[in-house]
Every structure is written in structure tokens, then in C-alpha cells.
Amino acid sequence: MYKSIALSEPFVWLMKYLYPFLVAVVTTLFYLDSKDYQFTLIIFAIGLLDWFFRILPLKEVNIEDYHLIISNDFKKDIIHIDDIDNLTTGGWYLYITRIHFKRKTKFGQTIKFATMQWMIGFGISDKAKSILSEIQTNIGKQENKQPITPD
């Protein structure tokens, strides 16, 4: 049984809501340095698309008593870990974890979250790593279960 443990990075909400402002500031600095405003608009559009498709969809994920508590700041869903179909972790600096569920949830069949890090940019925390590997082992055990058939 797990106590309430955060699996997602707690500072992601800061990126979710500060990132568009940073994109605007950086592109303004480019604009002040450049005489070509089209280049600045292209950089601004790329930054906003990056934010919209990569950072904004990230969820907050906690685990408590074999349940994932998933939130996107507006709605919340509680899902048992047995409903996890697949789990992958990877990334360059955010260490994105993707969880695919067996059934559709309030957030769809797949969610993404930035995994709790040891220090910013230095890898996934040991606690999050052990919980994710335990969940992965649990998924493997579920796949190997044979249905009981009467003889």
C-alpha cells in the first residue's frame, strides 16, 4: 500500500503558465535585435505550438493506496493501477512518462506527465523510479496471468 506520493514534478504548473510569457519575452528580444519581424513571428509561433502540444497537456499524478490520482488543474480522476495497460518513460530534460490505460478515462486513454526529478535535469528521483518500475512489474504480472478454464 502506497502513502500519498507525488509522481509528477511539482514545478510543472509553473512551466505550464509561465512558458507563454517567456516565449513572448524572448521573441520580443529577438524583435528588438532584428529588423525582420517575420522571423520573430515564426519563433513566437513555434514556441506557442511547443507549449500547446508538449507542455500544456502534462498532468499532475500522485499515487495513493494503489490508485493514481490524476489532475489537470481543472478536473480530477482516480484510477486503479490495475487499469494501466502500458507505461513508458523517456525524454531529454523533462523525463516524460506516458501511461496508457486499458479503458478510457476523463483524460482519454493516454496521459503524459513530467516525472519527479532528483534535481532539475539530473534524472528521475529514486522514489519515482522505484514506484514506476513496481507498476511496470505489476503490468507484466497481469499480462502473464492465464485465464482459468474448467477441465
N, C-alpha and C positions, 0 to 999 in steps of 0.2 A: 504494500500500500504506500503510495506517494503522499507526502505532505504537499502543500501548495508550493510548487516550484515554477519559476518563470523559465520557459524555454527560449523565448524571443528576447532580443536585445531591447532593453528598456528605453534607449535613446532614439529608437527608430521614429517615434512620433515627432521628435524634433526635426528629423530629416524630412518627414512627410509634409510638414507645414512650413519649414524654413527654406527648403530647397527651391521653390519657385522664386522666393525673394533673392536668394543667392544667384540664381540664373539671371534675374533682371539686373542685379548689380554688376555681375561680370560682363554681361552684354553691353551695359551702359559704359563700362570702362573701355571695352573694345570700340564702341561707337565714338567715344571721345578721342581715342587714339587713331581712328581710321576716318578716312573721308568717304568711304564706301559703306553706306548704311545697309545695303542688301546683304553683305557679309554678316553684319551684326544681326540682322533679322533671321538669317539662316542658323546662326549659332543659338539664338534665342529659341527658335522653333525646335531644334534638335534637343536642347536642354529641357524644354517643356514636354516633349514626347518621351524622353528618357524618364522624367519624373512621373508622367501619367501612366506609362506602361510597366515601369520597373519598380518604382518606389511606392507610389500611392496604393497599389494592391496589397502591400505587405500587411499581414495580420499580427495581432498580439496573441501569443499562445502560452498558456500555463497548463500544467498538469496537476491534477488533484484527484486522489483516490481512483486511479485508472481511468480518468476522464480527461479529455482535452477540453479546455475552456478557451474558445476562440472568439476574438473580438476585433472589430474594425473601427472602433471608437463610436459607432452608432448602433450596432446590433451585436448580439452575443449568441453563441451556440455551444452546447455541451455535447461532446461525442465520446463514446466509449472507445478505448484504444483497440478493441477487437474489431471495430469498424474500419480500421486502417488497412488499405489494400497494398500500398507501396509507399516507400519513403526514400527520398534521395537528398543528399546534402552536397553542396559544392558552391564554388564561387570564387571571386577574386578578392574582394575586400569585405563583402557583406556576409559571406557564408550563408547563402540562401538555402533553406530546407523546403522541399516540396513534399506535401503529403497528399496522396491520392486515396480517396475513401471508396468503400465498397458501394455506398449509396450516396445519393445527392443530399447535401447539407444546405443550410441557409446561405452558405458562401459558394455553392457549387460542389463539384466532385473533387476539385483540387484546390489547395490553398498554398500560399507561399509566405514564409516569414524569415526574417533575419535572425539567425541562431545566436543565442547568447555567446559572447566572445570572452576570451580570457582577458585580453587587453585589446584596445582598438587596433584591429589589423593583425593581431598575433595569434589567430586561430580560435577555434571553438573552445569554450570553457570545459574543464574536465567533467563537471556535473552534467552539463547538457550533452556532452559526448557519451557519457555512460548511460544516460536515460534514452537517448536516441538509439544506441546500439542494443539496449534491452528491448526497446519497442521493435527494432528490426529482427531480433531473435524471436520475439513473440509472433511476428508475422510469419517467419519461417516455420515455426511450430504449427501455426494454423494451416499453412499450405500442406504440411505433411500429414495432417490428420486424415485418416481413412474413414469413409462412412461405414457405419455398422450395418451389415447386411445379414438378414436371417438365413440360417443354414437349412 
